[in-house]
Structure formats: C-alpha cells, structure tokens
Amino acid sequence: MLMSFEGIDGCGKSTQIELLKEHLIRSGKKVEVFREPGGSAISEQIRTILLNTDDDIHPVAELLLFSAARAQLIAEKVEPALTEGYIVILDRFYDSTTAYQGFGRDSIELDYIASINAIASLGKIPDLTFYLKISWEESKKRTAHMQEDRMEKAGQEFFEKVIEGYNYLAKTEERFVEIDASQSINSIHETILMKIAAL
C-alpha cells in the first residue's frame, strides 16, 4: 500500500505520519516513511538546492528539480519497499507539485504538470492521499517559531494559490481524503485509521 500526506506547512503532517506509522507497526505491519523532496542521498542533495534561501530558482527549474528528486526516491527506495511488502507513507508526493508549482508558481499548464508527475512517479499512484487542510493564517501561527526556507518565504498570495490547488485536487481526485486539520490530533488520527480500515 502506498499512502501520501499533503497540506501546507504547519498542517500536522509529520505528527499524523508518526502516529500512523506507530499504529501500523503495532499491528504487525512493515512500514517505511519517506519525505519529499528527499528520502535518498541524491534526493536529499536536490532538497538542499531547492530550500536554499540564497538561490533564485526559475519556476520551471524548480518543478523539474522536485520531479528529479521524486524519480530517484521512487526508483531507489519506494519501489523496492513496496515489492518487499512494506506499507509506504510519503510526506508529500506529486500532488505537492500540482499545488505548489502548478497553482502557486503558475509555472506551466496543469496538463503538462500531470504528464511530468506521471513520469517522475514512475507510474506510482497513492492508494490514499490525506489532505490536512488549514488556512494560511493558521499555518503562520503554527510555524512562527520556525526558520523559513526558500519555499516558505513566498508569501500569503502564493500560499493562498497553493491552498486553492489542494482544494481543487480534493474535489477531482477520488483518492483524496480532506481532513479539517484544526481538529484535535486524536480526532484526525482516528479519521485516518477509519479511512484506511475501509479500504
């Protein structure tokens, strides 16, 4: 099984991924968790480039770098884990590219992004995608104590467009599970477990 978690920074992805991982392991499952961009040596190097606040990266170059990191992660880590019977959980996947580089950056047409996503993911499609939805204002409150990387410095207008992108995906992709991330941690966790059990 392949699952992904999406949402803007501060939505609680990392917390929910860790809770789900612990639950699945207690249930006797084999679990691997990878973050995007990253998860492999080459992908982590690309992540460093992408998040460097000193660099001004063209939106198309940014999109292709994210996609390159993804292709390496899938080939090197995700495909072998799935073959070995692991449940794989991704902290972001190609839906982030649609939301951030498609809607947020308006880099290229969405149809082109969909094609690049299909190539970079090596055809892998999540069984479930959990979209933890919060407002930009709530995101700022939750991340106020954190140092901003290059993506996080993009500003409110950018992130409002990203949220618009995620909302669009939630309406058009059946695998999307939209969850109000302003709820308690336990409530969100229980919703996730119920959705997984229903598969």
C-alpha positions as CSV (number, residue, x, y, z in Angstrom):
1,M,0.0,0.0,0.0
2,L,1.2,3.5,-0.9
3,M,-0.2,6.5,1.1
4,S,0.7,10.2,0.9
5,F,0.1,13.1,3.1
6,E,-0.4,16.6,1.8
7,G,-1.0,20.2,3.0
8,I,0.8,23.4,3.6
9,D,3.4,23.7,6.4
10,G,2.0,23.5,9.9
11,C,-0.9,21.3,9.0
12,G,0.3,18.5,11.2
13,K,1.5,16.0,8.5
14,S,4.6,14.9,10.4
15,T,2.7,14.3,13.6
16,Q,0.0,12.3,11.9
17,I,2.5,10.3,9.9
18,E,4.4,9.3,13.0
19,L,1.1,8.3,14.8
20,L,0.1,6.2,11.8
21,K,3.5,4.6,11.5
22,E,3.4,3.6,15.2
23,H,-0.1,2.2,14.9
24,L,0.7,0.1,11.8
25,I,3.9,-1.3,13.4
26,R,2.0,-2.3,16.5
27,S,-0.5,-4.0,14.1
28,G,2.4,-6.1,12.8
29,K,2.9,-4.2,9.5
30,K,6.2,-3.3,7.9
31,V,6.3,0.4,7.3
32,E,8.6,2.8,5.5
33,V,8.3,6.6,5.6
34,F,10.0,9.0,3.2
35,R,9.8,12.7,2.8
36,E,9.7,14.8,-0.4
37,P,11.9,16.2,-1.6
38,G,14.4,13.8,-0.1
39,G,14.5,10.2,1.1
40,S,17.6,9.1,-0.8
41,A,21.1,10.5,-0.9
42,I,20.7,12.2,-4.3
43,S,17.2,13.4,-3.5
44,E,18.4,15.0,-0.3
45,Q,21.1,16.8,-2.2
46,I,18.4,18.2,-4.5
47,R,16.4,19.2,-1.4
48,T,19.3,21.3,-0.2
49,I,19.3,23.2,-3.5
50,L,15.6,23.7,-3.5
51,L,15.3,25.1,0.0
52,N,18.4,27.3,-0.1
53,T,17.2,30.9,0.6
54,D,20.2,32.3,-1.3
55,D,19.1,30.9,-4.6
56,D,16.6,32.3,-7.1
57,I,15.3,29.3,-9.0
58,H,13.1,29.7,-12.0
59,P,9.7,28.1,-11.5
60,V,10.2,25.6,-14.3
61,A,13.6,24.6,-13.0
62,E,12.1,24.3,-9.5
63,L,9.4,21.9,-10.9
64,L,11.9,19.8,-12.7
65,L,14.2,19.6,-9.6
66,F,11.3,18.4,-7.4
67,S,10.5,15.8,-10.1
68,A,14.0,14.6,-10.4
69,A,14.2,14.1,-6.6
70,R,10.9,12.2,-6.8
71,A,12.1,9.9,-9.6
72,Q,15.2,8.9,-7.7
73,L,13.3,8.3,-4.5
74,I,10.7,6.1,-6.2
75,A,13.3,4.0,-8.1
76,E,15.8,3.7,-5.2
77,K,13.5,3.4,-2.2
78,V,9.8,3.2,-2.8
79,E,9.5,0.6,-5.5
80,P,11.8,-1.9,-3.6
81,A,9.9,-1.3,-0.3
82,L,6.5,-2.0,-2.0
83,T,7.9,-5.1,-3.6
84,E,9.0,-6.4,-0.2
85,G,5.5,-5.9,1.2
86,Y,6.1,-2.7,3.1
87,I,3.4,0.0,3.6
88,V,5.0,3.1,2.3
89,I,4.0,6.5,3.6
90,L,5.1,9.7,1.8
91,D,5.4,13.1,3.4
92,R,4.3,14.9,0.2
93,F,4.2,13.4,-3.3
94,Y,3.4,14.7,-6.8
95,D,0.2,16.5,-5.6
96,S,2.6,19.0,-4.0
97,T,4.0,19.7,-7.4
98,T,0.5,20.4,-8.8
99,A,-0.4,22.6,-5.8
100,Y,2.9,24.5,-5.4
101,Q,4.4,24.7,-8.8
102,G,1.2,24.5,-10.8
103,F,-1.2,26.7,-8.8
104,G,1.3,28.6,-6.6
105,R,4.0,29.4,-9.1
106,D,1.8,29.1,-12.2
107,S,4.9,27.6,-13.8
108,I,3.4,25.7,-16.7
109,E,0.0,24.3,-17.7
110,L,-1.6,21.7,-15.4
111,D,-1.8,19.2,-18.2
112,Y,2.0,19.3,-18.7
113,I,2.5,19.0,-14.9
114,A,0.2,15.9,-14.9
115,S,2.4,14.4,-17.5
116,I,5.6,15.2,-15.7
117,N,4.2,13.9,-12.4
118,A,3.3,10.6,-14.1
119,I,6.8,10.3,-15.5
120,A,8.6,11.3,-12.3
121,S,6.5,9.0,-10.1
122,L,7.3,6.0,-12.4
123,G,3.6,5.4,-12.7
124,K,3.0,5.1,-8.9
125,I,-0.3,6.4,-7.7
126,P,-1.2,6.5,-3.9
127,D,-4.0,4.3,-2.7
128,L,-5.0,7.2,-0.3
129,T,-3.9,10.8,0.0
130,F,-4.7,12.6,3.2
131,Y,-5.0,16.3,2.7
132,L,-4.8,18.1,6.1
133,K,-6.4,21.4,5.4
134,I,-5.7,24.6,7.3
135,S,-5.7,28.3,6.4
136,W,-2.6,30.3,5.6
137,E,-3.2,32.3,8.8
138,E,-3.3,29.2,10.9
139,S,-0.2,27.9,9.2
140,K,1.7,31.2,10.1
141,K,0.7,30.8,13.7
142,R,1.8,27.2,13.9
143,T,5.2,27.9,12.2
144,A,6.0,31.3,13.7
145,H,8.8,29.7,15.8
146,M,10.5,28.1,12.7
147,Q,13.1,29.5,10.4
148,E,11.7,29.9,6.9
149,D,13.2,28.2,3.9
150,R,13.0,29.4,0.3
151,M,9.6,28.0,-0.3
152,E,8.1,29.3,3.0
153,K,9.3,32.9,2.2
154,A,7.0,33.0,-0.9
155,G,4.2,34.9,1.0
156,Q,0.5,34.9,1.5
157,E,-0.7,35.2,-2.1
158,F,1.5,32.3,-3.1
159,F,0.2,30.0,-0.3
160,E,-3.5,31.0,-1.0
161,K,-3.0,29.7,-4.5
162,V,-1.4,26.6,-3.2
163,I,-4.4,26.0,-0.9
164,E,-6.6,26.6,-4.0
165,G,-4.7,23.9,-5.7
166,Y,-5.1,21.4,-2.9
167,N,-8.8,22.2,-2.7
168,Y,-9.1,21.5,-6.5
169,L,-7.4,18.2,-6.1
170,A,-9.6,17.2,-3.2
171,K,-12.6,17.7,-5.4
172,T,-11.2,16.0,-8.5
173,E,-9.2,13.0,-7.1
174,E,-11.2,10.2,-5.5
175,R,-8.2,9.0,-3.5
176,F,-8.1,12.4,-1.7
177,V,-9.3,12.4,1.9
178,E,-9.8,16.0,3.0
179,I,-9.5,16.5,6.8
180,D,-10.0,19.7,8.8
181,A,-6.6,20.0,10.4
182,S,-7.9,22.4,13.1
183,Q,-9.3,19.4,14.9
184,S,-7.5,17.7,17.8
185,I,-4.6,15.4,16.9
186,N,-6.5,12.4,18.2
187,S,-9.6,13.2,16.1
188,I,-7.5,13.5,13.0
189,H,-5.7,10.3,13.7
190,E,-9.0,8.4,14.3
191,T,-10.3,9.7,10.9
192,I,-7.2,8.4,9.2
193,L,-7.5,5.0,10.8
194,M,-11.1,4.7,9.7
195,K,-10.4,5.6,6.1
196,I,-7.6,3.0,6.0
197,A,-9.8,0.3,7.5
198,A,-12.4,1.0,4.9
199,L,-10.0,0.1,2.0
